[in-house]
Amino acid sequence: MKSLGQMIDQLDGMLGTKDLTQWEDQFLTHISEDTSCGINTGQLTEKQVAVIERIYRKHFGDAEPA
């Protein structure tokens, strides 16, 4: 299973594509910048983590953090 940081890094590669909604793109841009592309995820709230996992599942399948 992917770690939260790995999910953020993988989702970062989708930024600016038509695969993400405008809201998802803006949210993930903010998350990517705040976490240095998933390196520093400790400050994320539970709600932010849940949204990241939901977006990841939507595009890549299972999102259980390692």
Secondary structure, 3 states (H helix, E strand, C coil): CCCHHHHHHHHHCCCCCCCCCHHHHHHHHHHHHHHCCCCCCCCCCHHHHHHHHHHHHHHHCCCCCC
